[in-house]
Amino acid sequence: MPIFSYLAYPEKNKKNQLINDLSSLEFCEVHIADNEDVLILYTDTPDEETNKVLQDRVKALDSLQSLSMTFGHTG
């Protein structure tokens, strides 16, 4: 089960949209960082293929400016 955490930076004035977009995706958990300029995204998928599909969907979001992985583990 691949588990990853990311820092997700929203496009300007699209933080709430990014929260909604990420929260609507299966296998995602979103938290607002203390400084509120960045989101913390946790993903937990059942397998590598599902993880790849999810990563592609996240990267395609118009509300997302950039995504930086902070931790990754496949078990």
PyMOL Python script that loads the backbone (N, CA, C, O; Angstrom):
from pymol import cmd

cmd.read_pdbstr("""\
ATOM      1  N   MET A   1       0.831  -1.168   0.000  1.00  0.00           N
ATOM      2  CA  MET A   1       0.000   0.000   0.000  1.00  0.00           C
ATOM      3  C   MET A   1       0.882   1.240   0.000  1.00  0.00           C
ATOM      4  O   MET A   1       1.529   1.528   1.006  1.00  0.00           O
ATOM      5  N   PRO A   2       0.923   1.979  -1.103  1.00  0.00           N
ATOM      6  CA  PRO A   2       1.717   3.200  -1.183  1.00  0.00           C
ATOM      7  C   PRO A   2       1.116   4.328  -0.325  1.00  0.00           C
ATOM      8  O   PRO A   2      -0.070   4.640  -0.429  1.00  0.00           O
ATOM      9  N   ILE A   3       1.948   4.920   0.508  1.00  0.00           N
ATOM     10  CA  ILE A   3       1.550   6.044   1.343  1.00  0.00           C
ATOM     11  C   ILE A   3       2.509   7.194   1.045  1.00  0.00           C
ATOM     12  O   ILE A   3       3.727   7.019   1.084  1.00  0.00           O
ATOM     13  N   PHE A   4       1.959   8.365   0.747  1.00  0.00           N
ATOM     14  CA  PHE A   4       2.773   9.528   0.426  1.00  0.00           C
ATOM     15  C   PHE A   4       2.226  10.752   1.145  1.00  0.00           C
ATOM     16  O   PHE A   4       1.040  10.824   1.468  1.00  0.00           O
ATOM     17  N   SER A   5       3.109  11.708   1.388  1.00  0.00           N
ATOM     18  CA  SER A   5       2.677  13.018   1.873  1.00  0.00           C
ATOM     19  C   SER A   5       3.326  14.082   0.998  1.00  0.00           C
ATOM     20  O   SER A   5       4.455  13.930   0.531  1.00  0.00           O
ATOM     21  N   TYR A   6       2.586  15.150   0.791  1.00  0.00           N
ATOM     22  CA  TYR A   6       3.007  16.214  -0.108  1.00  0.00           C
ATOM     23  C   TYR A   6       2.716  17.579   0.507  1.00  0.00           C
ATOM     24  O   TYR A   6       1.844  17.715   1.365  1.00  0.00           O
ATOM     25  N   LEU A   7       3.453  18.577   0.059  1.00  0.00           N
ATOM     26  CA  LEU A   7       3.080  19.968   0.257  1.00  0.00           C
ATOM     27  C   LEU A   7       2.425  20.403  -1.040  1.00  0.00           C
ATOM     28  O   LEU A   7       3.023  20.301  -2.111  1.00  0.00           O
ATOM     29  N   ALA A   8       1.202  20.884  -0.944  1.00  0.00           N
ATOM     30  CA  ALA A   8       0.446  21.296  -2.126  1.00  0.00           C
ATOM     31  C   ALA A   8       0.247  22.806  -2.077  1.00  0.00           C
ATOM     32  O   ALA A   8      -0.364  23.335  -1.149  1.00  0.00           O
ATOM     33  N   TYR A   9       0.767  23.485  -3.084  1.00  0.00           N
ATOM     34  CA  TYR A   9       0.665  24.933  -3.162  1.00  0.00           C
ATOM     35  C   TYR A   9      -0.447  25.303  -4.139  1.00  0.00           C
ATOM     36  O   TYR A   9      -0.415  24.894  -5.299  1.00  0.00           O
ATOM     37  N   PRO A  10      -1.425  26.073  -3.678  1.00  0.00           N
ATOM     38  CA  PRO A  10      -2.521  26.447  -4.571  1.00  0.00           C
ATOM     39  C   PRO A  10      -2.138  27.579  -5.509  1.00  0.00           C
ATOM     40  O   PRO A  10      -1.237  28.366  -5.217  1.00  0.00           O
ATOM     41  N   GLU A  11      -2.831  27.652  -6.637  1.00  0.00           N
ATOM     42  CA  GLU A  11      -2.733  28.824  -7.495  1.00  0.00           C
ATOM     43  C   GLU A  11      -3.262  30.025  -6.702  1.00  0.00           C
ATOM     44  O   GLU A  11      -4.011  29.861  -5.739  1.00  0.00           O
ATOM     45  N   LYS A  12      -2.873  31.205  -7.108  1.00  0.00           N
ATOM     46  CA  LYS A  12      -3.288  32.418  -6.404  1.00  0.00           C
ATOM     47  C   LYS A  12      -4.810  32.487  -6.292  1.00  0.00           C
ATOM     48  O   LYS A  12      -5.529  32.332  -7.279  1.00  0.00           O
ATOM     49  N   ASN A  13      -5.280  32.722  -5.070  1.00  0.00           N
ATOM     50  CA  ASN A  13      -6.710  32.865  -4.753  1.00  0.00           C
ATOM     51  C   ASN A  13      -7.516  31.589  -5.007  1.00  0.00           C
ATOM     52  O   ASN A  13      -8.732  31.653  -5.185  1.00  0.00           O
ATOM     53  N   LYS A  14      -6.850  30.433  -5.023  1.00  0.00           N
ATOM     54  CA  LYS A  14      -7.575  29.184  -5.266  1.00  0.00           C
ATOM     55  C   LYS A  14      -7.371  28.156  -4.149  1.00  0.00           C
ATOM     56  O   LYS A  14      -7.544  26.957  -4.369  1.00  0.00           O
ATOM     57  N   LYS A  15      -7.006  28.622  -2.957  1.00  0.00           N
ATOM     58  CA  LYS A  15      -6.762  27.691  -1.857  1.00  0.00           C
ATOM     59  C   LYS A  15      -8.027  26.885  -1.530  1.00  0.00           C
ATOM     60  O   LYS A  15      -7.968  25.662  -1.402  1.00  0.00           O
ATOM     61  N   ASN A  16      -9.156  27.565  -1.395  1.00  0.00           N
ATOM     62  CA  ASN A  16     -10.394  26.846  -1.060  1.00  0.00           C
ATOM     63  C   ASN A  16     -10.795  25.873  -2.156  1.00  0.00           C
ATOM     64  O   ASN A  16     -11.288  24.779  -1.879  1.00  0.00           O
ATOM     65  N   GLN A  17     -10.582  26.278  -3.402  1.00  0.00           N
ATOM     66  CA  GLN A  17     -10.887  25.372  -4.512  1.00  0.00           C
ATOM     67  C   GLN A  17      -9.979  24.148  -4.466  1.00  0.00           C
ATOM     68  O   GLN A  17     -10.432  23.028  -4.705  1.00  0.00           O
ATOM     69  N   LEU A  18      -8.698  24.357  -4.160  1.00  0.00           N
ATOM     70  CA  LEU A  18      -7.769  23.224  -4.077  1.00  0.00           C
ATOM     71  C   LEU A  18      -8.164  22.298  -2.931  1.00  0.00           C
ATOM     72  O   LEU A  18      -8.106  21.077  -3.076  1.00  0.00           O
ATOM     73  N   ILE A  19      -8.560  22.857  -1.810  1.00  0.00           N
ATOM     74  CA  ILE A  19      -9.028  22.027  -0.692  1.00  0.00           C
ATOM     75  C   ILE A  19     -10.198  21.163  -1.149  1.00  0.00           C
ATOM     76  O   ILE A  19     -10.220  19.959  -0.896  1.00  0.00           O
ATOM     77  N   ASN A  20     -11.162  21.773  -1.817  1.00  0.00           N
ATOM     78  CA  ASN A  20     -12.333  21.026  -2.304  1.00  0.00           C
ATOM     79  C   ASN A  20     -11.942  19.980  -3.345  1.00  0.00           C
ATOM     80  O   ASN A  20     -12.422  18.847  -3.308  1.00  0.00           O
ATOM     81  N   ASP A  21     -11.066  20.368  -4.273  1.00  0.00           N
ATOM     82  CA  ASP A  21     -10.650  19.445  -5.331  1.00  0.00           C
ATOM     83  C   ASP A  21      -9.954  18.218  -4.744  1.00  0.00           C
ATOM     84  O   ASP A  21     -10.274  17.084  -5.102  1.00  0.00           O
ATOM     85  N   LEU A  22      -9.005  18.452  -3.846  1.00  0.00           N
ATOM     86  CA  LEU A  22      -8.264  17.334  -3.260  1.00  0.00           C
ATOM     87  C   LEU A  22      -9.143  16.485  -2.356  1.00  0.00           C
ATOM     88  O   LEU A  22      -9.036  15.259  -2.351  1.00  0.00           O
ATOM     89  N   SER A  23     -10.010  17.136  -1.591  1.00  0.00           N
ATOM     90  CA  SER A  23     -10.888  16.408  -0.666  1.00  0.00           C
ATOM     91  C   SER A  23     -11.878  15.511  -1.394  1.00  0.00           C
ATOM     92  O   SER A  23     -12.347  14.514  -0.846  1.00  0.00           O
ATOM     93  N   SER A  24     -12.193  15.872  -2.632  1.00  0.00           N
ATOM     94  CA  SER A  24     -13.159  15.076  -3.390  1.00  0.00           C
ATOM     95  C   SER A  24     -12.545  13.814  -3.986  1.00  0.00           C
ATOM     96  O   SER A  24     -13.266  12.930  -4.450  1.00  0.00           O
ATOM     97  N   LEU A  25     -11.209  13.726  -3.976  1.00  0.00           N
ATOM     98  CA  LEU A  25     -10.535  12.564  -4.542  1.00  0.00           C
ATOM     99  C   LEU A  25     -10.437  11.437  -3.519  1.00  0.00           C
ATOM    100  O   LEU A  25     -10.104  11.657  -2.355  1.00  0.00           O
ATOM    101  N   GLU A  26     -10.736  10.226  -3.984  1.00  0.00           N
ATOM    102  CA  GLU A  26     -10.603   9.051  -3.135  1.00  0.00           C
ATOM    103  C   GLU A  26      -9.131   8.842  -2.791  1.00  0.00           C
ATOM    104  O   GLU A  26      -8.254   9.128  -3.606  1.00  0.00           O
ATOM    105  N   PHE A  27      -8.862   8.348  -1.598  1.00  0.00           N
ATOM    106  CA  PHE A  27      -7.519   8.039  -1.090  1.00  0.00           C
ATOM    107  C   PHE A  27      -6.736   9.273  -0.650  1.00  0.00           C
ATOM    108  O   PHE A  27      -5.535   9.178  -0.398  1.00  0.00           O
ATOM    109  N   CYS A  28      -7.402  10.446  -0.552  1.00  0.00           N
ATOM    110  CA  CYS A  28      -6.721  11.688  -0.171  1.00  0.00           C
ATOM    111  C   CYS A  28      -7.246  12.224   1.152  1.00  0.00           C
ATOM    112  O   CYS A  28      -8.436  12.134   1.453  1.00  0.00           O
ATOM    113  N   GLU A  29      -6.332  12.784   1.933  1.00  0.00           N
ATOM    114  CA  GLU A  29      -6.669  13.492   3.163  1.00  0.00           C
ATOM    115  C   GLU A  29      -5.916  14.824   3.118  1.00  0.00           C
ATOM    116  O   GLU A  29      -4.704  14.845   2.903  1.00  0.00           O
ATOM    117  N   VAL A  30      -6.633  15.934   3.321  1.00  0.00           N
ATOM    118  CA  VAL A  30      -6.053  17.264   3.184  1.00  0.00           C
ATOM    119  C   VAL A  30      -6.082  17.986   4.528  1.00  0.00           C
ATOM    120  O   VAL A  30      -7.068  17.924   5.263  1.00  0.00           O
ATOM    121  N   HIS A  31      -4.968  18.679   4.835  1.00  0.00           N
ATOM    122  CA  HIS A  31      -4.866  19.497   6.041  1.00  0.00           C
ATOM    123  C   HIS A  31      -4.274  20.847   5.654  1.00  0.00           C
ATOM    124  O   HIS A  31      -3.444  20.934   4.749  1.00  0.00           O
ATOM    125  N   ILE A  32      -4.703  21.893   6.342  1.00  0.00           N
ATOM    126  CA  ILE A  32      -4.149  23.222   6.125  1.00  0.00           C
ATOM    127  C   ILE A  32      -2.952  23.381   7.043  1.00  0.00           C
ATOM    128  O   ILE A  32      -3.052  23.132   8.244  1.00  0.00           O
ATOM    129  N   ALA A  33      -1.820  23.792   6.488  1.00  0.00           N
ATOM    130  CA  ALA A  33      -0.614  24.006   7.289  1.00  0.00           C
ATOM    131  C   ALA A  33      -0.812  25.211   8.206  1.00  0.00           C
ATOM    132  O   ALA A  33      -1.681  26.048   7.962  1.00  0.00           O
ATOM    133  N   ASP A  34      -0.010  25.292   9.249  1.00  0.00           N
ATOM    134  CA  ASP A  34      -0.127  26.387  10.217  1.00  0.00           C
ATOM    135  C   ASP A  34      -0.007  27.755   9.567  1.00  0.00           C
ATOM    136  O   ASP A  34      -0.675  28.696   9.996  1.00  0.00           O
ATOM    137  N   ASN A  35       0.826  27.889   8.547  1.00  0.00           N
ATOM    138  CA  ASN A  35       0.975  29.204   7.912  1.00  0.00           C
ATOM    139  C   ASN A  35      -0.139  29.499   6.916  1.00  0.00           C
ATOM    140  O   ASN A  35      -0.222  30.611   6.394  1.00  0.00           O
ATOM    141  N   GLU A  36      -0.986  28.527   6.649  1.00  0.00           N
ATOM    142  CA  GLU A  36      -2.178  28.638   5.801  1.00  0.00           C
ATOM    143  C   GLU A  36      -1.901  28.977   4.340  1.00  0.00           C
ATOM    144  O   GLU A  36      -2.843  29.180   3.573  1.00  0.00           O
ATOM    145  N   ASP A  37      -0.640  29.044   3.937  1.00  0.00           N
ATOM    146  CA  ASP A  37      -0.320  29.303   2.534  1.00  0.00           C
ATOM    147  C   ASP A  37      -0.101  28.019   1.749  1.00  0.00           C
ATOM    148  O   ASP A  37       0.039  28.046   0.527  1.00  0.00           O
ATOM    149  N   VAL A  38      -0.071  26.901   2.453  1.00  0.00           N
ATOM    150  CA  VAL A  38       0.214  25.618   1.820  1.00  0.00           C
ATOM    151  C   VAL A  38      -0.697  24.564   2.448  1.00  0.00           C
ATOM    152  O   VAL A  38      -1.112  24.685   3.600  1.00  0.00           O
ATOM    153  N   LEU A  39      -0.991  23.553   1.683  1.00  0.00           N
ATOM    154  CA  LEU A  39      -1.798  22.435   2.186  1.00  0.00           C
ATOM    155  C   LEU A  39      -0.904  21.210   2.334  1.00  0.00           C
ATOM    156  O   LEU A  39       0.088  21.056   1.622  1.00  0.00           O
ATOM    157  N   ILE A  40      -1.264  20.369   3.245  1.00  0.00           N
ATOM    158  CA  ILE A  40      -0.580  19.089   3.420  1.00  0.00           C
ATOM    159  C   ILE A  40      -1.516  18.011   2.894  1.00  0.00           C
ATOM    160  O   ILE A  40      -2.657  17.898   3.344  1.00  0.00           O
ATOM    161  N   LEU A  41      -1.044  17.238   1.964  1.00  0.00           N
ATOM    162  CA  LEU A  41      -1.842  16.186   1.342  1.00  0.00           C
ATOM    163  C   LEU A  41      -1.248  14.832   1.699  1.00  0.00           C
ATOM    164  O   LEU A  41      -0.060  14.589   1.486  1.00  0.00           O
ATOM    165  N   TYR A  42      -2.080  13.957   2.239  1.00  0.00           N
ATOM    166  CA  TYR A  42      -1.697  12.574   2.510  1.00  0.00           C
ATOM    167  C   TYR A  42      -2.477  11.686   1.554  1.00  0.00           C
ATOM    168  O   TYR A  42      -3.682  11.859   1.375  1.00  0.00           O
ATOM    169  N   THR A  43      -1.782  10.734   0.942  1.00  0.00           N
ATOM    170  CA  THR A  43      -2.467   9.765   0.091  1.00  0.00           C
ATOM    171  C   THR A  43      -2.128   8.352   0.570  1.00  0.00           C
ATOM    172  O   THR A  43      -1.003   8.076   0.987  1.00  0.00           O
ATOM    173  N   ASP A  44      -3.100   7.487   0.504  1.00  0.00           N
ATOM    174  CA  ASP A  44      -2.938   6.093   0.913  1.00  0.00           C
ATOM    175  C   ASP A  44      -3.747   5.258  -0.066  1.00  0.00           C
ATOM    176  O   ASP A  44      -4.971   5.186   0.035  1.00  0.00           O
ATOM    177  N   THR A  45      -3.067   4.634  -1.005  1.00  0.00           N
ATOM    178  CA  THR A  45      -3.731   3.868  -2.053  1.00  0.00           C
ATOM    179  C   THR A  45      -3.466   2.374  -1.884  1.00  0.00           C
ATOM    180  O   THR A  45      -2.484   1.992  -1.248  1.00  0.00           O
ATOM    181  N   PRO A  46      -4.324   1.530  -2.442  1.00  0.00           N
ATOM    182  CA  PRO A  46      -4.164   0.088  -2.255  1.00  0.00           C
ATOM    183  C   PRO A  46      -3.033  -0.542  -3.065  1.00  0.00           C
ATOM    184  O   PRO A  46      -2.537  -1.611  -2.709  1.00  0.00           O
ATOM    185  N   ASP A  47      -2.615   0.127  -4.173  1.00  0.00           N
ATOM    186  CA  ASP A  47      -1.576  -0.468  -5.015  1.00  0.00           C
ATOM    187  C   ASP A  47      -0.906   0.606  -5.867  1.00  0.00           C
ATOM    188  O   ASP A  47      -1.361   1.748  -5.923  1.00  0.00           O
ATOM    189  N   GLU A  48       0.182   0.217  -6.529  1.00  0.00           N
ATOM    190  CA  GLU A  48       0.981   1.145  -7.335  1.00  0.00           C
ATOM    191  C   GLU A  48       0.182   1.762  -8.488  1.00  0.00           C
ATOM    192  O   GLU A  48       0.296   2.960  -8.750  1.00  0.00           O
ATOM    193  N   GLU A  49      -0.617   0.958  -9.169  1.00  0.00           N
ATOM    194  CA  GLU A  49      -1.390   1.463 -10.306  1.00  0.00           C
ATOM    195  C   GLU A  49      -2.382   2.536  -9.857  1.00  0.00           C
ATOM    196  O   GLU A  49      -2.501   3.579 -10.501  1.00  0.00           O
ATOM    197  N   THR A  50      -3.090   2.286  -8.759  1.00  0.00           N
ATOM    198  CA  THR A  50      -4.035   3.271  -8.225  1.00  0.00           C
ATOM    199  C   THR A  50      -3.291   4.537  -7.826  1.00  0.00           C
ATOM    200  O   THR A  50      -3.787   5.642  -8.044  1.00  0.00           O
ATOM    201  N   ASN A  51      -2.107   4.384  -7.243  1.00  0.00           N
ATOM    202  CA  ASN A  51      -1.311   5.539  -6.842  1.00  0.00           C
ATOM    203  C   ASN A  51      -0.919   6.378  -8.054  1.00  0.00           C
ATOM    204  O   ASN A  51      -0.991   7.606  -8.005  1.00  0.00           O
ATOM    205  N   LYS A  52      -0.508   5.731  -9.132  1.00  0.00           N
ATOM    206  CA  LYS A  52      -0.126   6.473 -10.340  1.00  0.00           C
ATOM    207  C   LYS A  52      -1.305   7.248 -10.912  1.00  0.00           C
ATOM    208  O   LYS A  52      -1.162   8.406 -11.304  1.00  0.00           O
ATOM    209  N   VAL A  53      -2.463   6.613 -10.959  1.00  0.00           N
ATOM    210  CA  VAL A  53      -3.669   7.279 -11.467  1.00  0.00           C
ATOM    211  C   VAL A  53      -4.010   8.477 -10.584  1.00  0.00           C
ATOM    212  O   VAL A  53      -4.347   9.548 -11.089  1.00  0.00           O
ATOM    213  N   LEU A  54      -3.923   8.296  -9.275  1.00  0.00           N
ATOM    214  CA  LEU A  54      -4.222   9.389  -8.354  1.00  0.00           C
ATOM    215  C   LEU A  54      -3.238  10.544  -8.529  1.00  0.00           C
ATOM    216  O   LEU A  54      -3.651  11.703  -8.572  1.00  0.00           O
ATOM    217  N   GLN A  55      -1.954  10.245  -8.630  1.00  0.00           N
ATOM    218  CA  GLN A  55      -0.959  11.301  -8.829  1.00  0.00           C
ATOM    219  C   GLN A  55      -1.237  12.086 -10.107  1.00  0.00           C
ATOM    220  O   GLN A  55      -1.115  13.310 -10.120  1.00  0.00           O
ATOM    221  N   ASP A  56      -1.605  11.399 -11.167  1.00  0.00           N
ATOM    222  CA  ASP A  56      -1.927  12.083 -12.427  1.00  0.00           C
ATOM    223  C   ASP A  56      -3.142  12.985 -12.270  1.00  0.00           C
ATOM    224  O   ASP A  56      -3.167  14.091 -12.808  1.00  0.00           O
ATOM    225  N   ARG A  57      -4.145  12.524 -11.539  1.00  0.00           N
ATOM    226  CA  ARG A  57      -5.352  13.331 -11.320  1.00  0.00           C
ATOM    227  C   ARG A  57      -5.037  14.571 -10.493  1.00  0.00           C
ATOM    228  O   ARG A  57      -5.528  15.661 -10.786  1.00  0.00           O
ATOM    229  N   VAL A  58      -4.215  14.403  -9.457  1.00  0.00           N
ATOM    230  CA  VAL A  58      -3.844  15.541  -8.608  1.00  0.00           C
ATOM    231  C   VAL A  58      -3.053  16.559  -9.423  1.00  0.00           C
ATOM    232  O   VAL A  58      -3.338  17.755  -9.359  1.00  0.00           O
ATOM    233  N   LYS A  59      -2.081  16.109 -10.173  1.00  0.00           N
ATOM    234  CA  LYS A  59      -1.233  17.015 -10.952  1.00  0.00           C
ATOM    235  C   LYS A  59      -2.020  17.774 -12.025  1.00  0.00           C
ATOM    236  O   LYS A  59      -1.587  18.837 -12.469  1.00  0.00           O
ATOM    237  N   ALA A  60      -3.147  17.249 -12.437  1.00  0.00           N
ATOM    238  CA  ALA A  60      -3.951  17.880 -13.484  1.00  0.00           C
ATOM    239  C   ALA A  60      -4.920  18.940 -12.952  1.00  0.00           C
ATOM    240  O   ALA A  60      -5.598  19.598 -13.742  1.00  0.00           O
ATOM    241  N   LEU A  61      -4.997  19.117 -11.643  1.00  0.00           N
ATOM    242  CA  LEU A  61      -5.936  20.076 -11.070  1.00  0.00           C
ATOM    243  C   LEU A  61      -5.538  21.505 -11.423  1.00  0.00           C
ATOM    244  O   LEU A  61      -4.380  21.890 -11.263  1.00  0.00           O
ATOM    245  N   ASP A  62      -6.499  22.289 -11.903  1.00  0.00           N
ATOM    246  CA  ASP A  62      -6.240  23.688 -12.257  1.00  0.00           C
ATOM    247  C   ASP A  62      -5.938  24.551 -11.035  1.00  0.00           C
ATOM    248  O   ASP A  62      -5.283  25.587 -11.155  1.00  0.00           O
ATOM    249  N   SER A  63      -6.407  24.136  -9.872  1.00  0.00           N
ATOM    250  CA  SER A  63      -6.211  24.915  -8.652  1.00  0.00           C
ATOM    251  C   SER A  63      -4.841  24.672  -8.019  1.00  0.00           C
ATOM    252  O   SER A  63      -4.470  25.358  -7.067  1.00  0.00           O
ATOM    253  N   LEU A  64      -4.091  23.708  -8.536  1.00  0.00           N
ATOM    254  CA  LEU A  64      -2.788  23.351  -7.984  1.00  0.00           C
ATOM    255  C   LEU A  64      -1.666  24.074  -8.728  1.00  0.00           C
ATOM    256  O   LEU A  64      -1.557  23.981  -9.950  1.00  0.00           O
ATOM    257  N   GLN A  65      -0.827  24.803  -7.967  1.00  0.00           N
ATOM    258  CA  GLN A  65       0.339  25.457  -8.562  1.00  0.00           C
ATOM    259  C   GLN A  65       1.521  24.495  -8.601  1.00  0.00           C
ATOM    260  O   GLN A  65       2.157  24.326  -9.641  1.00  0.00           O
ATOM    261  N   SER A  66       1.815  23.860  -7.455  1.00  0.00           N
ATOM    262  CA  SER A  66       2.909  22.891  -7.415  1.00  0.00           C
ATOM    263  C   SER A  66       2.685  21.888  -6.296  1.00  0.00           C
ATOM    264  O   SER A  66       1.938  22.133  -5.348  1.00  0.00           O
ATOM    265  N   LEU A  67       3.354  20.753  -6.437  1.00  0.00           N
ATOM    266  CA  LEU A  67       3.212  19.650  -5.507  1.00  0.00           C
ATOM    267  C   LEU A  67       4.609  19.121  -5.197  1.00  0.00           C
ATOM    268  O   LEU A  67       5.362  18.776  -6.107  1.00  0.00           O
ATOM    269  N   SER A  68       4.954  19.057  -3.908  1.00  0.00           N
ATOM    270  CA  SER A  68       6.278  18.576  -3.496  1.00  0.00           C
ATOM    271  C   SER A  68       6.106  17.405  -2.547  1.00  0.00           C
ATOM    272  O   SER A  68       5.489  17.536  -1.490  1.00  0.00           O
ATOM    273  N   MET A  69       6.662  16.247  -2.933  1.00  0.00           N
ATOM    274  CA  MET A  69       6.568  15.073  -2.068  1.00  0.00           C
ATOM    275  C   MET A  69       7.499  15.267  -0.874  1.00  0.00           C
ATOM    276  O   MET A  69       8.647  15.684  -1.029  1.00  0.00           O
ATOM    277  N   THR A  70       6.990  14.958   0.318  1.00  0.00           N
ATOM    278  CA  THR A  70       7.809  15.046   1.517  1.00  0.00           C
ATOM    279  C   THR A  70       8.137  13.678   2.076  1.00  0.00           C
ATOM    280  O   THR A  70       9.113  13.528   2.811  1.00  0.00           O
ATOM    281  N   PHE A  71       7.332  12.668   1.738  1.00  0.00           N
ATOM    282  CA  PHE A  71       7.577  11.322   2.223  1.00  0.00           C
ATOM    283  C   PHE A  71       6.880  10.342   1.285  1.00  0.00           C
ATOM    284  O   PHE A  71       5.786  10.614   0.792  1.00  0.00           O
ATOM    285  N   GLY A  72       7.517   9.206   1.043  1.00  0.00           N
ATOM    286  CA  GLY A  72       6.900   8.168   0.244  1.00  0.00           C
ATOM    287  C   GLY A  72       7.309   6.801   0.751  1.00  0.00           C
ATOM    288  O   GLY A  72       8.472   6.570   1.080  1.00  0.00           O
ATOM    289  N   HIS A  73       6.341   5.893   0.813  1.00  0.00           N
ATOM    290  CA  HIS A  73       6.623   4.520   1.244  1.00  0.00           C
ATOM    291  C   HIS A  73       5.710   3.569   0.511  1.00  0.00           C
ATOM    292  O   HIS A  73       4.493   3.755   0.495  1.00  0.00           O
ATOM    293  N   THR A  74       6.276   2.569  -0.086  1.00  0.00           N
ATOM    294  CA  THR A  74       5.466   1.512  -0.687  1.00  0.00           C
ATOM    295  C   THR A  74       5.773   0.235   0.062  1.00  0.00           C
ATOM    296  O   THR A  74       6.931  -0.133   0.256  1.00  0.00           O
ATOM    297  N   GLY A  75       4.722  -0.426   0.475  1.00  0.00           N
ATOM    298  CA  GLY A  75       4.936  -1.619   1.290  1.00  0.00           C
ATOM    299  C   GLY A  75       4.319  -2.852   0.723  1.00  0.00           C
ATOM    300  O   GLY A  75       4.428  -3.925   1.316  1.00  0.00           O
TER     301      GLY A  75
END
""", "prot")
cmd.dss("prot")
cmd.show_as("cartoon", "prot")
cmd.util.cbc("prot")
cmd.orient("prot")
